[in-house]
Amino acid sequence: MAAPQPVGFNEKGMMKNRVGTMTLTQFIVEDTQGDQELAILMNSIQHACKVCANAIKKAGPCDLYGLAGVENSTGDDVKKLDIIANTIWVDTLKNSGVCCLLVSEEEEEPIIIKQAHKRGPFCVAFDPLDGSSNIDCNVSVGSIFSVYRRTSADDKPATVKDILRPGSECIAAGYSMFGAATELVITYGQGVYRFALDRAIGEFLFVEQVKFPQDGGKKIYSCNEGNEHSWDQPIRDFVKECKNTGYSARYVGSMVSDVHRTLLYGGIFLYPADKKSTKGKLRVLYEGFPMAMITEQAGGLASTGMFLGKIGRILEVNPEHIHDRCPIIMGGERDVKQVLALYEKKG
């Protein structure tokens, strides 16, 4: 018996898939509901992701692996590809003509677009290359972004107050993952949509609407257990319980990869606060908020755990500065509620 061929595997199926499947460009035009400036912004973001994917693909032959010899705004060692990805994102968004303020992990200060004819209503925070410490060993990395609409008067340049707002005020968020395939996952606050890049035609094609499995999905926990000695007791207890009840441990060390797997398979991703990093390690504006918005829109939960004296949603955190941090506990309802119950039990 001949093995069945997946749709798109043979030439006829591939042509049908390319012609019949919705492209990201079509989706943006339809889903932005006539907001031309938002459509321009989202098309600029997908363009930045394509250019980054191309640079990463050529990193080995073009000698783009390795350190650049500097540190970024949060004290991390900067890779050559960090600088390239940051330049791509900054230049693409500045040239879109619809942004007024940009925040990048690689930039110490916010980038404020002062020329009236070159700015628009949007503030964008982004990590141009998440997980870049893994890039030299060819592990999946990605880009993460969140989008705000400015609240100040548009007759003057934006201020940092336009973006230092709770994540509940984000109007869009997403991430691109550069791995065996290049994917882009986005939300406008009404569901989560997954697209894959067809390099031959240069288009992101629709794959599926992403939703957490109703039963919580696979029993997977994802965290850096090297920090266990510094965790709160409820986190230690939860991980111990996972080990005793047949959960599998999966941890890449690239937030995009770990959250992407959690969204598709189920389970939980944790990067909690600890004794060394009392606010956690991951940044609020361009890691915590976008991934929390996506997680919640896919039917999951995204919590800080016990943070600043209370248990709360990540999207309700008020960032104090553009590179502020917060603890991360996100995933399916089944598992996140277990962690929160342990915090409540501890009191």
C-alpha positions as CSV (number, residue, x, y, z in Angstrom):
1,M,0.0,0.0,0.0
2,A,1.4,3.4,-0.9
3,A,1.9,5.8,1.9
4,P,-0.5,8.8,1.9
5,Q,1.0,12.1,0.9
6,P,0.4,15.2,3.0
7,V,-1.4,18.1,1.3
8,G,1.1,20.3,-0.4
9,F,3.8,17.6,-0.6
10,N,3.5,16.9,-4.3
11,E,3.7,19.7,-6.9
12,K,-0.1,19.7,-7.6
13,G,-0.9,19.8,-3.9
14,M,1.6,22.5,-3.2
15,M,0.2,24.7,-6.0
16,K,-3.3,24.2,-4.6
17,N,-2.2,25.1,-1.1
18,R,-0.3,28.3,-2.3
19,V,-3.2,29.5,-4.3
20,G,-6.1,28.5,-2.0
21,T,-4.7,29.4,1.4
22,M,-5.1,32.9,2.9
23,T,-1.9,34.9,3.1
24,L,-1.0,37.0,6.0
25,T,-1.3,40.1,3.8
26,Q,-4.9,39.2,3.0
27,F,-5.6,38.5,6.7
28,I,-4.1,41.8,7.8
29,V,-6.2,43.8,5.3
30,E,-9.4,42.0,6.3
31,D,-8.8,41.8,10.1
32,T,-7.7,45.5,10.6
33,Q,-11.2,46.4,9.4
34,G,-10.3,49.5,7.4
35,D,-7.6,50.8,9.7
36,Q,-5.1,51.6,7.0
37,E,-2.4,52.6,9.5
38,L,-2.7,49.4,11.5
39,A,-2.5,47.4,8.2
40,I,0.7,49.3,7.3
41,L,2.2,48.6,10.7
42,M,1.4,44.8,10.6
43,N,2.8,44.5,7.0
44,S,5.9,46.3,8.1
45,I,6.3,43.8,11.0
46,Q,5.9,40.8,8.7
47,H,8.5,42.4,6.4
48,A,10.9,42.7,9.3
49,C,10.4,39.1,10.2
50,K,11.1,38.0,6.6
51,V,14.3,40.0,6.5
52,C,15.4,38.6,9.9
53,A,14.7,35.0,8.7
54,N,16.9,35.6,5.7
55,A,19.8,36.9,7.8
56,I,19.6,34.0,10.2
57,K,19.5,31.5,7.3
58,K,22.7,32.9,6.0
59,A,24.4,33.4,9.4
60,G,26.9,30.5,9.1
61,P,28.3,31.2,5.5
62,C,28.3,35.0,6.2
63,D,30.3,34.8,9.5
64,L,27.4,36.2,11.5
65,Y,27.7,33.9,14.5
66,G,29.5,35.0,17.7
67,L,29.6,38.0,20.0
68,A,29.7,41.6,18.9
69,G,31.8,42.6,21.9
70,V,29.2,44.8,23.6
71,E,26.3,44.5,26.1
72,N,22.7,45.5,25.5
73,S,20.4,47.7,27.7
74,T,19.8,44.9,30.2
75,G,23.3,43.7,30.5
76,D,23.2,40.7,28.2
77,D,26.1,39.9,25.8
78,V,25.1,41.1,22.3
79,K,25.5,38.7,19.3
80,K,26.2,40.0,15.8
81,L,22.8,38.8,14.8
82,D,21.2,40.9,17.7
83,I,22.6,44.0,16.1
84,I,21.5,43.0,12.6
85,A,18.0,42.1,13.8
86,N,17.6,45.3,15.8
87,T,18.7,47.4,12.8
88,I,16.1,45.6,10.7
89,W,13.3,46.2,13.1
90,V,14.1,49.8,13.9
91,D,14.6,50.8,10.3
92,T,11.5,49.0,9.1
93,L,9.2,50.5,11.7
94,K,10.7,54.0,11.4
95,N,10.2,53.9,7.7
96,S,6.6,52.7,8.0
97,G,5.5,56.2,8.8
98,V,2.9,55.0,11.4
99,C,5.0,54.7,14.5
100,C,5.7,57.4,17.1
101,L,7.7,55.5,19.7
102,L,9.8,52.3,19.6
103,V,11.2,50.3,22.5
104,S,13.8,47.7,21.7
105,E,15.6,45.3,24.1
106,E,18.9,46.4,22.4
107,E,18.3,50.1,22.9
108,E,19.0,51.8,26.3
109,E,16.4,54.6,25.6
110,P,13.1,54.7,23.7
111,I,13.3,55.8,20.1
112,I,11.0,58.8,19.7
113,I,10.1,59.8,16.1
114,K,10.0,63.6,16.2
115,Q,9.3,64.5,12.5
116,A,5.5,65.0,12.2
117,H,5.4,63.7,8.6
118,K,7.2,60.4,9.6
119,R,5.2,59.5,12.7
120,G,1.8,57.9,13.3
121,P,-0.3,56.7,16.2
122,F,1.5,53.5,17.3
123,C,4.0,52.6,20.0
124,V,5.8,49.3,19.4
125,A,8.0,47.4,21.9
126,F,10.0,44.5,20.6
127,D,12.7,42.0,21.3
128,P,14.3,41.7,17.8
129,L,16.0,38.4,18.5
130,D,14.8,36.5,21.5
131,G,16.9,33.5,22.6
132,S,20.0,34.8,20.7
133,S,22.3,33.1,23.3
134,N,21.3,29.9,21.4
135,I,21.9,31.2,17.9
136,D,25.4,29.8,17.5
137,C,24.2,26.2,18.0
138,N,21.3,26.6,15.6
139,V,18.5,26.4,18.2
140,S,15.2,28.1,17.3
141,V,15.1,31.8,18.1
142,G,12.5,34.5,17.4
143,S,11.2,38.1,17.5
144,I,8.5,39.3,19.9
145,F,6.4,42.5,19.8
146,S,3.6,44.3,21.4
147,V,1.6,47.3,20.0
148,Y,0.0,50.3,21.8
149,R,-2.0,53.2,20.4
150,R,-0.7,56.4,21.8
151,T,-2.9,58.3,24.3
152,S,-1.1,61.7,24.2
153,A,-2.0,64.4,21.6
154,D,-0.7,63.6,18.2
155,D,0.4,67.2,17.4
156,K,3.6,66.6,19.5
157,P,6.2,63.8,19.7
158,A,5.1,60.8,21.9
159,T,6.5,60.4,25.4
160,V,7.5,57.3,27.3
161,K,4.1,57.5,29.2
162,D,2.5,56.4,25.9
163,I,3.9,53.0,26.3
164,L,4.4,52.5,30.1
165,R,0.9,51.2,30.4
166,P,-0.6,47.8,31.5
167,G,-0.6,45.0,28.9
168,S,-4.4,45.0,29.0
169,E,-4.2,48.2,26.8
170,C,-2.2,46.5,24.0
171,I,-4.0,46.4,20.7
172,A,-1.9,43.7,19.1
173,A,0.9,41.3,19.8
174,G,2.8,38.5,18.2
175,Y,6.0,36.7,17.7
176,S,8.0,35.2,14.8
177,M,9.9,31.9,15.3
178,F,12.9,31.1,13.2
179,G,13.5,27.3,13.3
180,A,13.0,24.4,10.9
181,A,10.3,26.7,9.5
182,T,9.7,30.4,9.9
183,E,6.3,31.1,11.6
184,L,4.4,34.2,12.7
185,V,1.8,34.1,15.4
186,I,-0.4,37.2,15.9
187,T,-3.4,38.5,17.8
188,Y,-5.5,41.6,17.7
189,G,-7.3,40.6,20.9
190,Q,-9.8,38.4,19.1
191,G,-8.1,35.0,18.8
192,V,-4.6,33.8,17.9
193,Y,-3.6,33.0,14.3
194,R,-0.6,31.1,13.1
195,F,1.1,31.6,9.7
196,A,4.1,29.8,8.1
197,L,6.5,31.4,5.6
198,D,6.6,29.8,2.2
199,R,10.1,31.0,1.1
200,A,9.5,30.2,-2.6
201,I,6.8,32.8,-2.9
202,G,7.8,35.0,0.0
203,E,4.5,34.9,1.7
204,F,3.2,33.8,5.2
205,L,0.4,31.3,4.6
206,F,-2.4,30.6,7.2
207,V,-1.9,27.4,9.2
208,E,-4.5,27.5,11.9
209,Q,-6.2,29.4,14.7
210,V,-4.4,28.5,17.9
211,K,-6.3,27.3,21.0
212,F,-5.1,25.5,24.1
213,P,-6.3,21.9,24.3
214,Q,-9.5,21.8,26.4
215,D,-8.1,19.2,28.7
216,G,-4.8,21.0,29.3
217,G,-3.0,19.0,26.6
218,K,0.3,17.1,27.2
219,K,1.7,17.0,30.7
220,I,4.8,19.2,30.1
221,Y,6.5,21.7,32.4
222,S,9.1,24.1,31.0
223,C,11.5,26.0,33.3
224,N,15.2,26.5,34.1
225,E,15.6,24.1,37.0
226,G,19.1,25.4,37.5
227,N,17.4,28.2,39.5
228,E,15.4,25.9,41.7
229,H,17.3,26.7,44.9
230,S,16.3,30.3,44.6
231,W,12.6,29.8,43.8
232,D,9.6,30.4,46.1
233,Q,8.4,27.3,47.9
234,P,5.1,27.0,45.8
235,I,7.1,26.9,42.6
236,R,9.4,24.2,44.0
237,D,6.4,22.2,45.2
238,F,4.7,22.4,41.8
239,V,7.8,21.2,39.9
240,K,8.3,18.4,42.4
241,E,4.6,17.4,41.9
242,C,5.1,17.4,38.1
243,K,8.0,15.0,38.5
244,N,6.0,12.7,40.7
245,T,2.9,12.6,38.4
246,G,4.5,11.8,35.1
247,Y,5.1,15.2,33.6
248,S,7.8,15.6,31.0
249,A,10.4,18.4,31.3
250,R,11.1,20.4,28.1
251,Y,13.2,23.5,28.2
252,V,14.9,25.2,25.2
253,G,16.0,28.4,26.9
254,S,14.4,30.5,24.1
255,M,11.1,32.0,25.3
256,V,9.6,32.0,21.8
257,S,10.3,28.2,21.3
258,D,9.1,27.2,24.8
259,V,5.9,29.3,24.6
260,H,5.2,28.2,21.1
261,R,5.4,24.5,22.1
262,T,3.2,25.2,25.2
263,L,0.6,26.9,23.0
264,L,0.4,24.0,20.6
265,Y,0.9,21.0,22.9
266,G,-0.3,22.3,26.2
267,G,1.4,22.3,29.6
268,I,3.1,25.2,31.4
269,F,6.0,27.6,31.0
270,L,7.6,29.2,34.1
271,Y,10.2,31.9,34.6
272,P,9.4,32.9,38.1
273,A,11.0,35.5,40.4
274,D,13.7,34.2,42.7
275,K,16.2,35.3,45.3
276,K,18.6,36.6,42.6
277,S,16.0,38.3,40.4
278,T,13.2,39.4,42.7
279,K,11.2,40.7,39.7
280,G,12.0,37.8,37.5
281,K,14.3,37.9,34.5
282,L,12.0,38.4,31.5
283,R,11.1,41.9,30.4
284,V,7.5,43.2,30.7
285,L,6.9,45.2,27.6
286,Y,8.4,43.0,24.9
287,E,8.3,39.5,26.4
288,G,5.8,39.3,29.3
289,F,2.9,41.4,27.8
290,P,2.9,40.0,24.2
291,M,3.2,36.4,25.3
292,A,0.6,36.9,28.0
293,M,-1.8,38.4,25.5
294,I,-1.3,35.6,23.1
295,T,-1.7,33.0,25.9
296,E,-4.9,34.4,27.2
297,Q,-6.4,34.9,23.7
298,A,-5.6,31.2,23.0
299,G,-7.6,30.2,26.1
300,G,-4.8,29.9,28.6
301,L,-3.7,31.8,31.8
302,A,-0.8,34.1,32.3
303,S,0.1,35.0,35.9
304,T,2.9,36.6,37.8
305,G,2.4,34.3,40.8
306,M,3.1,36.2,44.0
307,F,4.5,39.5,42.9
308,L,4.6,42.8,44.8
309,G,2.5,41.3,47.5
310,K,-0.3,39.9,45.4
311,I,-1.2,37.2,42.8
312,G,-2.1,38.9,39.5
313,R,-2.3,38.7,35.8
314,I,0.8,39.6,33.8
315,L,-1.4,41.9,31.7
316,E,-2.2,44.0,34.8
317,V,1.4,44.8,35.7
318,N,2.3,48.5,35.5
319,P,5.8,48.8,34.1
320,E,7.9,51.4,35.9
321,H,10.5,51.8,33.0
322,I,10.8,50.5,29.5
323,H,13.1,47.5,30.5
324,D,11.2,46.5,33.6
325,R,10.8,42.9,34.4
326,C,8.1,40.6,35.8
327,P,7.7,36.9,36.8
328,I,6.2,34.6,34.2
329,I,3.8,31.7,34.8
330,M,1.8,30.9,31.7
331,G,0.1,28.0,30.0
332,G,-3.1,25.9,30.1
333,E,-5.6,26.5,32.8
334,R,-5.1,23.0,34.3
335,D,-1.5,23.7,35.2
336,V,-1.4,27.4,36.0
337,K,-4.3,27.0,38.4
338,Q,-2.3,24.4,40.3
339,V,0.6,26.8,40.8
340,L,-1.7,29.6,41.9
341,A,-3.5,27.2,44.4
342,L,-0.1,26.4,46.0
343,Y,0.5,30.2,46.4
344,E,-2.9,30.7,48.0
345,K,-2.4,27.7,50.3
346,K,0.9,29.2,51.5
347,G,-0.9,32.5,52.1
